[in-house]
Amino acid sequence: MAGISRISSQEAAFCKNTYISLSLIDIREIRLETKESQGAFPRKMIHGREERRRLKARAAALSIVSNTVLVVMKIAVGLLIGSVSILSEAIHSGVDLLAAVMAFIAVRVAGRPADDSHPFGHGKVENLCGTLEALLIFLAAGWIMAEAWDKIMQPRPLESAGWGAAVMLISVVANTAVSRRLFHVSMQTDSVALAADAWHLRTDVYTSLGVMAGLGAIWLGGLLFPQVDLSLLDPLAAMAVALLILKAAWEMTLQSGRDLLDAGLPGEERKLIREHVAELSPMARGLHGLKTRKSGGLRFAEFHMLVDAQMSVEESHRLTEIMSDSIREHYPCTVVTIHIEPCDGSCPKSCKSNCLLTEEQRKDLHVMKGGNTT
């Protein structure tokens, strides 16, 4: 939240009661005291553009290396022991690898500054990347289910299931570590592409655990109950993998689609903007027409802010700068556009719900401006 210092309570009360111009207070003395948001944004974001770009590129490169090693390992072991669940995991990791490459390209392109051809920046590249990744996951899930069904219809015995379980354990450990790193960097840089890549790997962790459990059961069953054929657990585990992948793909499609269609920011973020305006009372009288959207890691917020009608253009402009800076303290990459409107107390329906004046103050001000109270 933001608070305003260097304005005494007596001055604030005088402004509220008499509706004087802000020129009686040296607006240059206004300073914002920034502290951590209480629950609205519980993560530490990186402010520097170059540092954000560097962190995102390194995280994406780490994901590429990790997925490449896992794909080669899973394909080799899956073909060696004839496990469709391990081969399905290899396909899953292959999709993760492709997603990591796409994320690497996306974060580099999205990090470019705005230009004449793209005045709002290149952030949508990250959202587009997230959508394409989701489509790839849908395709991978379909292939896995087809292969698993074929093995259910035509069962084939597994060899050396213990090796398969060991490979899955390595996959779980590696993907857990890399996904934690990607989640951390995605929160620091507000990167949609890295968050999607992290969810890919986290899904891989869960599915690898399922496959490992199935292969482990087959291996133990072969040792303890050699007369019982448990090979059906392998395609069943692959089916479970496919269902989890489909769920993750659907959630990713919804998230990336929201940003591509310019859906508004979450309610807690819009609430924070309103609270910042309230902190600027009595200079700010209210707001209306709040519109927000997100493009990659870049936020856009525009709204109309009502101020004392006697404020000068310079004073009003300074107030918008203070407002914009306070929002960017919480959300560094935010483009804020504020339209200033004079407040005469008439309070049309569009702004009454966010008015900062009491009913009595509105009536008094309206009378002063030549209106009537009826």
Secondary structure by P-SEA (a helix, b strand, c coil): ccccccccaaaaaaaaacccccccccccccccccccccccccbbbbccaaaaaaaaaaaaaaaaaaaaaaaaaaaaaaaaaccaaaaaaaaaaaaaaaaaaaaaaaaaaaaccccccccccccaaaaaaaaaaaaaaaaaaaaaaaaaaaaaabbbbbcaaaaaaaaaaaaaaaaaaaaaaaaaaaaaaccaaaaaaaaaaaaaaaaaaaaaaaaaaaaaaaaccccccccaaaaaaaaaaaaaaaaaaaaaaaaaaaaaacccccaaaaaaaaaaaaaacccccccccccccccccbbbbbbbbbccccccaaaaaaaaaaaaaaaaaaccbbbbbbbbbbbcccccccccccccccaaaaaaaaaaaccccc
